[in-house]
């Protein structure tokens, strides 16, 4: 049996790795500190070492140097995860046998592809198209799912939820599972069961504090009367459950409640180290990192909603110069090839929609990455958007740092292509 040594991984990451490796019949040894890492390494001489660093490369230099000094351990490869570091630090790691450096939050499809190459083993990864996002507002964790049910992302969900509860010190966590776009049948039963089991895995999440937003009869029938999910409520509109979930939420103006408490981005929320977005273009290899300097980009922001315009402008100004277009028509009348590094656009706008913008760029051979930022979650719309060349589709609302990070990922993927 092949053996992997995992060093200094935080609890959520450690448990997920153990689960995934066990499924693939790979033995896992855990070292919780640098002090016991070297003895375990020398005793098992694993096929691969995975090291997580919390702050800097200096935290693990002693282990790396002693590993390289051992004739039997010198050639064993290392995959490392950690914060964004300088290019020279990434380059220096090569001499210690580090073959990949993944910046947190980790994109696990690329991560396990790299692990599989080292272990000469194909890790099974579910490739079902799935938009799965989490965000925190007040003490409510919103879980939004569209397009389909991906078992890999669903398996990560329980770690993500627990991490968000811990990092944000939620004493009474509440969850709204938003899956109004999904239409399921009995063939999806196992995946739906996996989803609900992962939503309820953390004992701090009480079933009476879980609401499922769905129009699907199969979802209602599956949950209703099921003894394991007793207490979970399926609803057809969000406003019907908000007052019961939000402390001090009794109000006659439900729309005000939604706007003030739910849709306002919570800037201080800690979303954790686990990334539920998979992308083969966004893995960080040992050869590089996000090489873009702050302020060096040109960003086009397109929307008719002035509130959205203001929000996106403030977010995008952290990475570059922002040009505002108050309609899709204004944008297509002025955009020129090579003028912008990226565009962020809404979907439904008068006269010229987000889909029209994507078609215009194709017809006029303008090579411009586009992120669509919209509250539209219909599967057909999302699929059409991606087919027309959108680089990413972000469902509102999102914290500004998520939008900025996605913009950097999209631009860097294009520059590496």
C-alpha positions as a Markdown table, in Angstrom:
| # | Residue | x | y | z |
|---|---|---|---|---|
| 1 | Unk | 0.0 | 0.0 | 0.0 |
| 2 | Unk | 1.2 | 3.5 | -0.9 |
| 3 | Unk | 1.9 | 5.8 | 2.0 |
| 4 | Unk | 1.6 | 9.6 | 2.4 |
| 5 | Unk | 2.8 | 11.8 | 5.2 |
| 6 | Unk | 0.7 | 14.9 | 6.0 |
| 7 | Unk | 2.5 | 17.5 | 8.1 |
| 8 | Unk | 0.9 | 20.4 | 10.0 |
| 9 | Unk | -2.5 | 20.3 | 8.3 |
| 10 | Unk | -5.3 | 22.2 | 10.1 |
| 11 | Unk | -8.1 | 19.9 | 11.4 |
| 12 | Unk | -10.5 | 20.4 | 8.5 |
| 13 | Unk | -7.9 | 19.8 | 5.8 |
| 14 | Unk | -6.4 | 16.9 | 7.6 |
| 15 | Unk | -9.8 | 15.1 | 8.0 |
| 16 | Unk | -10.7 | 15.6 | 4.3 |
| 17 | Unk | -7.3 | 14.3 | 3.1 |
| 18 | Unk | -7.6 | 11.2 | 5.3 |
| 19 | Unk | -11.1 | 10.6 | 4.0 |
| 20 | Unk | -10.1 | 11.0 | 0.3 |
| 21 | Unk | -6.9 | 8.9 | 0.6 |
| 22 | Unk | -8.7 | 6.1 | 2.4 |
| 23 | Unk | -11.2 | 5.9 | -0.4 |
| 24 | Unk | -8.2 | 5.5 | -2.8 |
| 25 | Unk | -6.5 | 2.8 | -0.6 |
| 26 | Unk | -3.6 | 5.1 | 0.3 |
| 27 | Unk | -2.3 | 4.9 | 3.8 |
| 28 | Unk | -2.0 | 8.3 | 5.6 |
| 29 | Unk | 0.3 | 9.2 | 8.5 |
| 30 | Unk | -0.3 | 12.5 | 10.3 |
| 31 | Unk | 2.4 | 14.6 | 11.9 |
| 32 | Unk | 0.8 | 17.4 | 14.0 |
| 33 | Unk | 4.0 | 19.3 | 14.6 |
| 34 | Unk | 7.5 | 19.8 | 13.2 |
| 35 | Unk | 9.0 | 18.0 | 16.1 |
| 36 | Unk | 7.5 | 14.6 | 15.3 |
| 37 | Unk | 7.5 | 15.1 | 11.5 |
| 38 | Unk | 11.1 | 14.0 | 10.9 |
| 39 | Unk | 11.0 | 10.8 | 13.0 |
| 40 | Unk | 7.7 | 9.7 | 11.2 |
| 41 | Unk | 9.2 | 10.6 | 7.9 |
| 42 | Unk | 12.3 | 8.5 | 8.4 |
| 43 | Unk | 10.4 | 5.6 | 9.9 |
| 44 | Unk | 7.9 | 5.2 | 7.0 |
| 45 | Unk | 9.8 | 6.9 | 4.0 |
| 46 | Unk | 6.5 | 7.7 | 2.3 |
| 47 | Unk | 6.0 | 8.0 | -1.5 |
| 48 | Unk | 4.9 | 11.6 | -0.9 |
| 49 | Unk | 5.0 | 14.3 | 1.7 |
| 50 | Unk | 2.2 | 17.0 | 2.0 |
| 51 | Unk | 3.2 | 20.0 | 4.1 |
| 52 | Unk | 0.9 | 22.9 | 5.1 |
| 53 | Unk | 2.5 | 26.1 | 6.2 |
| 54 | Unk | 0.5 | 28.6 | 8.2 |
| 55 | Unk | 2.7 | 31.8 | 7.9 |
| 56 | Unk | 6.0 | 31.4 | 6.1 |
| 57 | Unk | 8.4 | 29.0 | 4.5 |
| 58 | Unk | 10.7 | 29.5 | 7.4 |
| 59 | Unk | 8.3 | 27.5 | 9.6 |
| 60 | Unk | 9.4 | 24.3 | 7.9 |
| 61 | Unk | 13.0 | 25.0 | 6.8 |
| 62 | Unk | 14.5 | 22.8 | 9.6 |
| 63 | Unk | 12.5 | 19.8 | 8.4 |
| 64 | Unk | 13.3 | 20.4 | 4.7 |
| 65 | Unk | 17.0 | 20.7 | 5.4 |
| 66 | Unk | 17.1 | 17.5 | 7.5 |
| 67 | Unk | 15.1 | 15.6 | 4.9 |
| 68 | Unk | 17.5 | 16.6 | 2.1 |
| 69 | Unk | 20.5 | 15.5 | 4.3 |
| 70 | Unk | 19.1 | 12.0 | 4.5 |
| 71 | Unk | 20.2 | 9.9 | 1.6 |
| 72 | Unk | 17.0 | 7.8 | 1.6 |
| 73 | Unk | 14.6 | 10.7 | 2.0 |
| 74 | Unk | 16.2 | 13.2 | -0.3 |
| 75 | Unk | 14.4 | 12.1 | -3.5 |
| 76 | Unk | 10.9 | 11.9 | -1.9 |
| 77 | Unk | 8.7 | 14.6 | -3.5 |
| 78 | Unk | 6.8 | 17.2 | -1.5 |
| 79 | Unk | 3.6 | 19.0 | -2.3 |
| 80 | Unk | 3.1 | 22.1 | -0.2 |
| 81 | Unk | 0.1 | 24.3 | 0.7 |
| 82 | Unk | 0.1 | 27.7 | 2.2 |
| 83 | Unk | -0.4 | 31.5 | 1.9 |
| 84 | Unk | 0.6 | 33.4 | -1.2 |
| 85 | Unk | 4.4 | 33.8 | -1.1 |
| 86 | Unk | 7.0 | 35.6 | -3.1 |
| 87 | Unk | 8.4 | 34.2 | -6.4 |
| 88 | Unk | 11.9 | 33.8 | -5.0 |
| 89 | Unk | 10.5 | 31.7 | -2.1 |
| 90 | Unk | 8.7 | 29.4 | -4.5 |
| 91 | Unk | 11.9 | 29.0 | -6.6 |
| 92 | Unk | 14.0 | 28.2 | -3.5 |
| 93 | Unk | 11.7 | 25.4 | -2.5 |
| 94 | Unk | 12.7 | 23.3 | -5.6 |
| 95 | Unk | 16.1 | 22.4 | -4.0 |
| 96 | Unk | 14.2 | 20.6 | -1.2 |
| 97 | Unk | 12.1 | 18.4 | -3.5 |
| 98 | Unk | 9.0 | 20.6 | -3.5 |
| 99 | Unk | 7.3 | 19.9 | -6.8 |
| 100 | Unk | 4.0 | 21.8 | -6.3 |
| 101 | Unk | 3.0 | 24.8 | -4.2 |
| 102 | Unk | -0.7 | 25.4 | -3.8 |
| 103 | Unk | -1.9 | 28.7 | -2.5 |
| 104 | Unk | -4.9 | 28.5 | -0.1 |
| 105 | Unk | -7.8 | 28.1 | -0.5 |
| 106 | Unk | -6.8 | 24.9 | -2.4 |
| 107 | Unk | -8.6 | 23.9 | -5.5 |
| 108 | Unk | -8.8 | 20.1 | -4.9 |
| 109 | Unk | -9.4 | 18.9 | -8.4 |
| 110 | Unk | -5.9 | 20.2 | -9.4 |
| 111 | Unk | -4.4 | 19.2 | -6.1 |
| 112 | Unk | -5.5 | 15.5 | -6.4 |
| 113 | Unk | -4.4 | 15.5 | -10.1 |
| 114 | Unk | -0.9 | 16.4 | -8.9 |
| 115 | Unk | -1.0 | 13.8 | -6.1 |
| 116 | Unk | -2.2 | 11.1 | -8.5 |
| 117 | Unk | 0.8 | 11.9 | -10.8 |
| 118 | Unk | 3.2 | 11.4 | -8.0 |
| 119 | Unk | 1.6 | 8.2 | -6.7 |
| 120 | Unk | 0.9 | 6.9 | -10.2 |
| 121 | Unk | -2.7 | 6.5 | -9.3 |
| 122 | Unk | -5.8 | 8.0 | -10.9 |
| 123 | Unk | -7.9 | 9.7 | -8.2 |
| 124 | Unk | -11.6 | 9.5 | -9.0 |
| 125 | Unk | -13.0 | 13.0 | -9.3 |
| 126 | Unk | -16.6 | 13.7 | -10.0 |
| 127 | Unk | -16.7 | 16.1 | -13.0 |
| 128 | Unk | -20.5 | 16.9 | -12.8 |
| 129 | Unk | -21.1 | 20.6 | -13.6 |
| 130 | Unk | -22.0 | 22.2 | -10.3 |
| 131 | Unk | -22.1 | 25.8 | -9.0 |
| 132 | Unk | -21.7 | 25.6 | -5.2 |
| 133 | Unk | -21.1 | 28.7 | -3.1 |
| 134 | Unk | -21.2 | 29.5 | 0.5 |
| 135 | Unk | -21.4 | 32.9 | 2.2 |
| 136 | Unk | -22.2 | 34.2 | 5.7 |
| 137 | Unk | -24.6 | 36.9 | 6.6 |
| 138 | Unk | -25.4 | 37.6 | 10.2 |
| 139 | Unk | -25.3 | 34.1 | 11.7 |
| 140 | Unk | -26.8 | 32.4 | 8.7 |
| 141 | Unk | -24.7 | 30.3 | 6.3 |
| 142 | Unk | -26.2 | 30.4 | 2.8 |
| 143 | Unk | -25.4 | 27.3 | 0.7 |
| 144 | Unk | -26.3 | 27.9 | -3.0 |
| 145 | Unk | -26.3 | 25.1 | -5.5 |
| 146 | Unk | -27.1 | 25.2 | -9.2 |
| 147 | Unk | -26.6 | 23.1 | -12.3 |
| 148 | Unk | -26.1 | 19.8 | -10.6 |
| 149 | Unk | -24.8 | 17.8 | -7.6 |
| 150 | Unk | -21.1 | 17.2 | -7.6 |
| 151 | Unk | -20.0 | 14.6 | -5.0 |
| 152 | Unk | -16.5 | 16.0 | -4.6 |
| 153 | Unk | -17.9 | 19.5 | -3.8 |
| 154 | Unk | -20.6 | 18.0 | -1.5 |
| 155 | Unk | -18.0 | 16.0 | 0.4 |
| 156 | Unk | -16.0 | 19.2 | 1.0 |
| 157 | Unk | -19.1 | 21.0 | 2.2 |
| 158 | Unk | -19.1 | 19.5 | 5.7 |
| 159 | Unk | -15.5 | 20.7 | 6.3 |
| 160 | Unk | -16.3 | 24.1 | 4.9 |
| 161 | Unk | -19.3 | 24.5 | 7.1 |
| 162 | Unk | -17.5 | 23.5 | 10.3 |
| 163 | Unk | -14.6 | 25.7 | 9.4 |
| 164 | Unk | -16.9 | 28.7 | 8.9 |
| 165 | Unk | -18.6 | 28.0 | 12.3 |
| 166 | Unk | -15.2 | 27.8 | 14.0 |
| 167 | Unk | -13.6 | 30.8 | 12.4 |
| 168 | Unk | -16.6 | 33.1 | 12.8 |
| 169 | Unk | -17.5 | 31.8 | 16.3 |
| 170 | Unk | -21.1 | 31.0 | 15.5 |
| 171 | Unk | -22.9 | 29.9 | 18.7 |
| 172 | Unk | -26.2 | 29.0 | 17.0 |
| 173 | Unk | -25.4 | 28.4 | 13.3 |
| 174 | Unk | -28.3 | 28.5 | 10.9 |
| 175 | Unk | -28.2 | 27.2 | 7.3 |
| 176 | Unk | -30.3 | 28.1 | 4.3 |
| 177 | Unk | -29.8 | 25.6 | 1.5 |
| 178 | Unk | -30.8 | 27.4 | -1.8 |
| 179 | Unk | -31.4 | 24.9 | -4.6 |
| 180 | Unk | -34.4 | 26.4 | -6.3 |
| 181 | Unk | -32.9 | 25.8 | -9.8 |
| 182 | Unk | -32.4 | 22.1 | -9.4 |
| 183 | Unk | -34.9 | 19.5 | -10.7 |
| 184 | Unk | -34.1 | 16.1 | -9.2 |
| 185 | Unk | -35.4 | 12.5 | -9.5 |
| 186 | Unk | -34.9 | 9.2 | -7.8 |
| 187 | Unk | -31.6 | 8.7 | -9.6 |
| 188 | Unk | -30.3 | 11.7 | -7.7 |
| 189 | Unk | -31.3 | 10.2 | -4.3 |
| 190 | Unk | -27.9 | 9.1 | -3.2 |
| 191 | Unk | -26.3 | 12.5 | -4.0 |
| 192 | Unk | -29.2 | 14.3 | -2.3 |
| 193 | Unk | -28.7 | 12.1 | 0.8 |
| 194 | Unk | -24.9 | 12.8 | 0.7 |
| 195 | Unk | -25.7 | 16.6 | 0.5 |
| 196 | Unk | -28.1 | 16.5 | 3.5 |
| 197 | Unk | -25.7 | 14.3 | 5.5 |
| 198 | Unk | -22.9 | 16.8 | 5.0 |
| 199 | Unk | -25.1 | 19.8 | 5.8 |
| 200 | Unk | -26.0 | 18.1 | 9.1 |
| 201 | Unk | -22.6 | 16.5 | 9.9 |
| 202 | Unk | -21.6 | 19.2 | 12.4 |
| 203 | Unk | -23.5 | 18.6 | 15.7 |
| 204 | Unk | -23.7 | 22.3 | 16.3 |
| 205 | Unk | -26.1 | 22.6 | 13.4 |
| 206 | Unk | -29.6 | 21.7 | 14.6 |
| 207 | Unk | -32.0 | 20.4 | 12.1 |
| 208 | Unk | -34.7 | 22.9 | 13.1 |
| 209 | Unk | -32.2 | 25.6 | 12.0 |
| 210 | Unk | -31.9 | 24.3 | 8.5 |
| 211 | Unk | -34.2 | 25.5 | 5.7 |
| 212 | Unk | -34.2 | 24.2 | 2.2 |
| 213 | Unk | -35.3 | 26.6 | -0.6 |
| 214 | Unk | -36.7 | 24.4 | -3.4 |
| 215 | Unk | -39.6 | 24.1 | -5.8 |
| 216 | Unk | -38.8 | 20.5 | -6.6 |
| 217 | Unk | -41.4 | 17.9 | -5.5 |
| 218 | Unk | -38.8 | 15.1 | -5.2 |
| 219 | Unk | -36.8 | 17.2 | -2.8 |
| 220 | Unk | -39.9 | 17.9 | -0.6 |
| 221 | Unk | -41.0 | 14.2 | -0.7 |
| 222 | Unk | -37.4 | 13.0 | 0.1 |
| 223 | Unk | -37.1 | 15.2 | 3.2 |
| 224 | Unk | -40.7 | 15.2 | 4.4 |
| 225 | Unk | -41.3 | 12.3 | 6.8 |
| 226 | Unk | -37.7 | 11.1 | 6.7 |
| 227 | Unk | -36.7 | 10.3 | 10.3 |
| 228 | Unk | -33.0 | 11.2 | 9.8 |
| 229 | Unk | -33.9 | 14.7 | 8.5 |
| 230 | Unk | -36.8 | 15.4 | 10.9 |
| 231 | Unk | -36.9 | 19.2 | 11.7 |
| 232 | Unk | -35.5 | 20.3 | 8.3 |
| 233 | Unk | -38.1 | 22.5 | 6.6 |
| 234 | Unk | -38.5 | 22.8 | 2.8 |
| 235 | Unk | -39.9 | 26.2 | 1.7 |
| 236 | Unk | -40.7 | 27.8 | -1.7 |
| 237 | Unk | -39.8 | 31.4 | -0.8 |
| 238 | Unk | -37.0 | 32.9 | 1.3 |
| 239 | Unk | -39.0 | 35.5 | 3.0 |
| 240 | Unk | -41.2 | 32.9 | 4.8 |
| 241 | Unk | -38.3 | 31.7 | 7.0 |
| 242 | Unk | -36.2 | 34.8 | 7.5 |
| 243 | Unk | -38.0 | 36.2 | 10.5 |
| 244 | Unk | -37.7 | 32.8 | 12.3 |
| 245 | Unk | -33.9 | 32.6 | 11.7 |
| 246 | Unk | -32.8 | 36.2 | 12.3 |
| 247 | Unk | -32.5 | 37.4 | 15.9 |
| 248 | Unk | -34.8 | 40.4 | 16.3 |
| 249 | Unk | -36.1 | 39.8 | 12.9 |
| 250 | Unk | -39.8 | 40.5 | 13.5 |
| 251 | Unk | -40.7 | 43.1 | 10.9 |
| 252 | Unk | -43.6 | 43.9 | 8.6 |
| 253 | Unk | -41.2 | 44.9 | 5.8 |
| 254 | Unk | -39.7 | 41.6 | 4.7 |
| 255 | Unk | -37.9 | 43.2 | 1.7 |
| 256 | Unk | -36.1 | 45.5 | 4.1 |
| 257 | Unk | -35.1 | 42.6 | 6.2 |
| 258 | Unk | -33.7 | 40.7 | 3.2 |
| 259 | Unk | -31.8 | 43.8 | 2.0 |
| 260 | Unk | -30.4 | 44.9 | 5.3 |
| 261 | Unk | -29.6 | 41.5 | 6.9 |
| 262 | Unk | -29.1 | 39.1 | 4.1 |
| 263 | Unk | -27.9 | 40.6 | 0.9 |
| 264 | Unk | -25.4 | 43.0 | 2.6 |
| 265 | Unk | -21.9 | 41.5 | 2.2 |
| 266 | Unk | -20.4 | 40.7 | 5.6 |
| 267 | Unk | -16.8 | 41.9 | 5.2 |
| 268 | Unk | -15.4 | 40.3 | 8.3 |
| 269 | Unk | -16.7 | 36.8 | 7.7 |
| 270 | Unk | -13.8 | 34.2 | 7.6 |
| 271 | Unk | -14.7 | 31.8 | 4.8 |
| 272 | Unk | -11.9 | 29.4 | 5.6 |
| 273 | Unk | -9.2 | 27.6 | 3.6 |
| 274 | Unk | -11.4 | 25.1 | 1.7 |
| 275 | Unk | -12.3 | 26.2 | -1.9 |
| 276 | Unk | -15.5 | 24.8 | -3.4 |
| 277 | Unk | -14.6 | 26.1 | -6.9 |
| 278 | Unk | -12.7 | 23.7 | -9.1 |
| 279 | Unk | -10.7 | 24.9 | -12.1 |
| 280 | Unk | -8.0 | 23.2 | -14.1 |
| 281 | Unk | -6.6 | 26.5 | -15.1 |
| 282 | Unk | -6.1 | 27.9 | -11.6 |
| 283 | Unk | -3.7 | 25.5 | -9.9 |
| 284 | Unk | -0.5 | 27.1 | -8.6 |
| 285 | Unk | 2.6 | 25.1 | -9.8 |
| 286 | Unk | 6.1 | 25.4 | -8.5 |
| 287 | Unk | 7.0 | 27.6 | -11.4 |
| 288 | Unk | 4.9 | 30.5 | -10.5 |
| 289 | Unk | 2.3 | 32.4 | -8.5 |
| 290 | Unk | -0.1 | 35.3 | -9.0 |
| 291 | Unk | 2.3 | 37.6 | -10.7 |
| 292 | Unk | 0.1 | 40.6 | -11.1 |
| 293 | Unk | 1.0 | 43.7 | -9.2 |
| 294 | Unk | -1.7 | 45.6 | -7.5 |
| 295 | Unk | -2.8 | 48.6 | -9.5 |
| 296 | Unk | -1.6 | 47.2 | -12.8 |
| 297 | Unk | -4.9 | 46.1 | -14.3 |
| 298 | Unk | -7.6 | 47.7 | -16.3 |
| 299 | Unk | -11.1 | 46.6 | -15.4 |
| 300 | Unk | -14.4 | 47.3 | -17.1 |
| 301 | Unk | -17.5 | 47.2 | -14.8 |
| 302 | Unk | -20.9 | 47.0 | -16.6 |
| 303 | Unk | -24.3 | 47.2 | -14.9 |
| 304 | Unk | -27.4 | 49.4 | -14.7 |
| 305 | Unk | -27.8 | 49.1 | -10.9 |
| 306 | Unk | -25.9 | 52.0 | -9.3 |
| 307 | Unk | -25.6 | 50.1 | -6.0 |
| 308 | Unk | -23.9 | 47.2 | -7.8 |
| 309 | Unk | -21.7 | 49.6 | -9.8 |
| 310 | Unk | -20.5 | 51.2 | -6.6 |
| 311 | Unk | -19.8 | 47.9 | -4.9 |
| 312 | Unk | -17.9 | 46.4 | -7.9 |
| 313 | Unk | -15.9 | 49.6 | -8.4 |
| 314 | Unk | -14.7 | 49.7 | -4.8 |
| 315 | Unk | -13.7 | 46.0 | -5.0 |
| 316 | Unk | -11.9 | 46.3 | -8.4 |
| 317 | Unk | -10.0 | 49.4 | -7.5 |
| 318 | Unk | -7.9 | 47.3 | -5.2 |
| 319 | Unk | -6.2 | 45.7 | -8.3 |
| 320 | Unk | -6.3 | 48.4 | -10.9 |
| 321 | Unk | -8.0 | 51.2 | -12.8 |
| 322 | Unk | -11.8 | 50.9 | -13.2 |
| 323 | Unk | -13.9 | 52.1 | -16.1 |
| 324 | Unk | -17.7 | 52.3 | -15.5 |
| 325 | Unk | -20.3 | 51.5 | -18.1 |
| 326 | Unk | -23.9 | 52.2 | -17.0 |
| 327 | Unk | -25.4 | 49.9 | -19.7 |
| 328 | Unk | -24.4 | 47.1 | -22.0 |
| 329 | Unk | -25.1 | 49.3 | -25.0 |
| 330 | Unk | -22.6 | 51.9 | -23.8 |
| 331 | Unk | -19.9 | 49.2 | -23.3 |
| 332 | Unk | -20.2 | 47.6 | -26.7 |
| 333 | Unk | -20.1 | 51.0 | -28.4 |
| 334 | Unk | -16.8 | 52.0 | -26.8 |
| 335 | Unk | -14.8 | 48.8 | -26.1 |
| 336 | Unk | -11.7 | 48.2 | -28.2 |
| 337 | Unk | -9.4 | 45.2 | -28.5 |
| 338 | Unk | -6.7 | 45.2 | -25.8 |
| 339 | Unk | -8.3 | 48.0 | -23.9 |
| 340 | Unk | -9.1 | 46.0 | -20.7 |
| 341 | Unk | -7.7 | 43.1 | -18.8 |
| 342 | Unk | -11.1 | 41.9 | -17.6 |
| 343 | Unk | -14.8 | 42.8 | -17.6 |
| 344 | Unk | -17.3 | 42.3 | -14.9 |
| 345 | Unk | -20.9 | 42.5 | -16.1 |
| 346 | Unk | -24.4 | 42.0 | -14.9 |
| 347 | Unk | -26.8 | 39.7 | -16.8 |
| 348 | Unk | -30.2 | 41.3 | -17.4 |
| 349 | Unk | -29.9 | 44.9 | -18.6 |
| 350 | Unk | -32.1 | 46.9 | -21.0 |
| 351 | Unk | -31.4 | 46.6 | -24.7 |
| 352 | Unk | -28.0 | 44.8 | -24.4 |
| 353 | Unk | -27.7 | 41.9 | -21.9 |
| 354 | Unk | -24.7 | 40.1 | -20.5 |
| 355 | Unk | -25.3 | 37.4 | -23.1 |
| 356 | Unk | -25.4 | 40.1 | -25.9 |
| 357 | Unk | -22.0 | 41.4 | -24.6 |
| 358 | Unk | -20.5 | 37.9 | -24.9 |
| 359 | Unk | -21.9 | 37.4 | -28.4 |
| 360 | Unk | -20.5 | 40.9 | -29.4 |
| 361 | Unk | -17.0 | 40.0 | -28.2 |
| 362 | Unk | -17.1 | 36.8 | -30.1 |
| 363 | Unk | -18.4 | 38.4 | -33.3 |
| 364 | Unk | -15.8 | 41.2 | -33.2 |
| 365 | Unk | -12.9 | 38.9 | -32.1 |
| 366 | Unk | -12.2 | 40.8 | -29.0 |
| 367 | Unk | -10.3 | 38.6 | -26.6 |
| 368 | Unk | -11.5 | 39.8 | -23.2 |
| 369 | Unk | -12.1 | 37.6 | -20.1 |
| 370 | Unk | -15.6 | 38.2 | -18.7 |
| 371 | Unk | -17.0 | 37.5 | -15.2 |
| 372 | Unk | -20.8 | 37.5 | -15.0 |
| 373 | Unk | -22.0 | 38.7 | -11.6 |
| 374 | Unk | -25.7 | 38.1 | -11.3 |
| 375 | Unk | -28.5 | 36.8 | -9.1 |
| 376 | Unk | -29.8 | 34.6 | -11.9 |
| 377 | Unk | -29.4 | 30.9 | -11.0 |
| 378 | Unk | -31.3 | 29.2 | -13.7 |
| 379 | Unk | -29.3 | 26.3 | -15.1 |
| 380 | Unk | -30.0 | 27.1 | -18.7 |
| 381 | Unk | -28.8 | 30.7 | -18.3 |
| 382 | Unk | -25.6 | 29.7 | -16.6 |
| 383 | Unk | -24.8 | 27.1 | -19.2 |
| 384 | Unk | -25.5 | 29.5 | -22.1 |
| 385 | Unk | -23.2 | 32.1 | -20.4 |
| 386 | Unk | -20.3 | 29.6 | -20.1 |
| 387 | Unk | -20.9 | 28.3 | -23.7 |
| 388 | Unk | -20.6 | 31.9 | -25.0 |
| 389 | Unk | -17.1 | 32.2 | -23.4 |
| 390 | Unk | -17.7 | 33.7 | -19.9 |
| 391 | Unk | -14.6 | 32.9 | -17.8 |
| 392 | Unk | -16.7 | 32.7 | -14.6 |
| 393 | Unk | -20.2 | 33.0 | -13.3 |
| 394 | Unk | -20.6 | 34.4 | -9.7 |
| 395 | Unk | -24.0 | 34.3 | -8.1 |
| 396 | Unk | -24.9 | 37.4 | -6.0 |
| 397 | Unk | -24.1 | 38.3 | -3.4 |
| 398 | Unk | -20.3 | 37.7 | -3.0 |
| 399 | Unk | -17.8 | 39.4 | -0.6 |
| 400 | Unk | -15.5 | 41.8 | -2.5 |
| 401 | Unk | -12.4 | 39.7 | -1.8 |
| 402 | Unk | -14.0 | 36.7 | -3.6 |
| 403 | Unk | -14.7 | 38.8 | -6.7 |
| 404 | Unk | -11.1 | 40.2 | -6.7 |
| 405 | Unk | -9.6 | 36.8 | -6.2 |
| 406 | Unk | -11.6 | 35.4 | -9.1 |
| 407 | Unk | -10.6 | 38.2 | -11.4 |
| 408 | Unk | -6.9 | 37.6 | -10.6 |
| 409 | Unk | -7.4 | 33.8 | -11.2 |
| 410 | Unk | -9.1 | 34.4 | -14.5 |
| 411 | Unk | -6.4 | 36.9 | -15.8 |
| 412 | Unk | -3.5 | 34.7 | -14.6 |
| 413 | Unk | -5.0 | 31.6 | -16.3 |
| 414 | Unk | -5.3 | 33.6 | -19.5 |
| 415 | Unk | -1.7 | 34.8 | -19.3 |
| 416 | Unk | -0.4 | 31.3 | -18.6 |
| 417 | Unk | -2.4 | 29.8 | -21.5 |
